[in-house]
Amino acid sequence: MNEEATIAGTITGIREATRELGDVIVLVVDDGSTDRSVAEAFAGGADHVVRHRINRGLARAYMTGLAVAMNLGADVIVNTDADNQYKATGIPALVQPILDGKADMVVGARPIEDIEHFSPLKKRLQRFGSRMVRLLSHTEVTDATSGFRAISRETALRLNTLSEYTYTLETLIQAGRSGLRVAWSISTPTRRRGSRP
């Protein structure tokens, strides 16, 4: 979507946070933006941008990103938001369990109770939803809806989403039920996320 105001800063943060990780490729999936998001992504240092001409939804954008990342030879794939919702400084903690051979997927779990702009109802729904996903997926992830996550190449090859709207719950359930090792790390959001167009 339209992220021209934040995407360059997001990419800069990723570059700074991943200097010690070796060969890092920044891939942006543009899901039908109508602003200068693509130009700003390249200005911010993106290596590749793949475009959906129209908005196809979060799940399709995620699967496009996985497919292109694998074609580019990625061993570990990190997903984050272009609006800088998640701190890029959390990326090393996301990828380390995969690099150490201890996990196949790592989810950046937000401290839901500490997020001031989440209403009590939203916090309760987050807790309930994550509890249900833990039961269905046989995992211990505490924030099932977090899009900040890392997966190994082998895991990416095994995931598929049928939903057009979200991938977070479906891929967690698939991973857990397939016997993949799912871990989590604490990830503090950088800012309040505004309403989406």
N, C-alpha and C positions, 0 to 999 in steps of 0.2 A: 504494500500500500504506500501511501505518501509519507515519506520520512526524510524529506530533503533537509529539514532543520537539524536532524540528529545523526544521520547515518555516517557522515565523515568523522564526527567525534567518536562514534561507536567503534569505527575501524581503527582510528588512532589508538584508542584504549586497548583494543585487541592486540595491536602490534606491540605496544609497550609491555603488556602483560605476558606475552608469549616469546619474548626475546630469547629466553633460555631453553625453549623447547625444540630448537632446531628449525627444520624446514616447515614453515607454516604458510599455507595458502589461504587467502581470504576470498571466499566465494559468496556472492550476494545473489539471492533469488528475488527478483523484482516481480511481485505478483500484481501486475496490472496498474502500476503507479501512473498518475497523470501529472505529476510535478517533475522537479529536477532531481529526483532520487538517484537515478542512474548516473547522471553527471557528477553529483556529489559523492557517490560511492567511489567512482574512479578518482576524483579529486582527493578523497580521503585515503586512497591507497589500496583499493580492492584490486585483486589480481584478475578476477573473472566476475562477470555479471551475466546471469541467464535470465531471460525475460519471458513472463507470461503476458501475452498481448492484452488479455482481460484478466480480471480478478478471478482466480480459480479456487480460492480458499486456502486456509492455513495448512490443512492436511496435504493437499496437492503440492503446495509450495515446499513443504517439508520433504515429501518423497522426491520431488525434482532435485532438491538440494542433495539428498543422499545419492541419487543416481549420478549426478554430475561429479560429486566429490569422489565417488568410487572410480569413475572414468578418468579422473585426474590422478588416481593412484593413492588416495588417502588411506592411511592405516588406522587413524582415529579421526572421527568426525565430531565436531562440537557445534551444537545449535544454540543460537542466542537471538535476541530480538534487535532489530535495527534501531529501535527507539531508545536504546541504551537503558532498558529497564533493569538489566542485570549487570553487576559489576564484572568487568572483564578480568579483574584481578583474581576472580574465582576460577578461571580456566585451568591453571596448573593443578589445583586440587581436584578438578573434575577428571582430568586425563591421567593423573598419576596412578590410580588403582588399575586402569586399563594397561598402562605401560608396564606396571609391575606384574601383570598377569593375574590380578586378584579379582577383576570385575570385567563384565562384558558391556554393561551400561551403568553410567553414573548420573544421577539426577541431582541438580542443584536445588536443594530444599530451602525454601524461604522460611524465616521464622514468623509464621503466620500470626501468632499472638502478639508480636511486637510491631506489626505493620499498622500504623496509626490510622491510615485512611480506609482500612477494611472495617466495615461495620460489624457489630456483634453477630448479626445474622450471617454475613458473609463468612466470618471466621467459623461459625458453627457449621455452615454448609461445607466449607473447605475441610474441616475435621471429619465430618461424616463421609464426604465423598472419598477422601483419602483412605479412611478406614474400610470402605466398601471395596476400593481398588486393591488394597492390601489383601483382603480376603480372597478376592477373585484371582489375583495374580500370584499369591503366595510369596510376596515380597515384603520388605520392611520400609518401603519408601514413605516418608512422612508428608510429602507435598506432591500428590499425583498429577496436579495440573501444571506444574512448572515446565516451561519450555526450554529451560537452561539445562542442557544435558550433553553428555559425551557418550559415544558408542564406538565399538570396534568395527573394523571393516566386515568381519565375519558376522557380527550382529546385524549390521545394515543389510547384508544379503538375505537375512532371514525375516526381515520385517516388511509388512505391507499394511496399508490402511485402506479401508473401504469407505470411511467417512470423508466428506469433503470439507468438514468444518474444523475438526481437531484430530490430532494424532496422539496427544499426550497419554490419554487413558488407554486407548487401544494398543499402542505399542508397549506400554508397561505390562498389560495383561498378556500380550503375546510373548513378551520376553520371559516373564515369570513362569508361564505355563509351558514354555519350551525348555525350561531348565537352565536358562541363561542366568548368569550371576548379576544381580542388580544391586547396586550400592547407592549411597547418597552422601552428599556433602552439604554443609550449611552455606547458603548463598544469600547475602543481604541485597535486596533491591536498591538500586541507586536513587530512585525517585518514584513519586506517585505516577502511575500510568493513567493518562487521561482517557476519556471515552473515545472509542474508535469510530471513524466515519462509516 
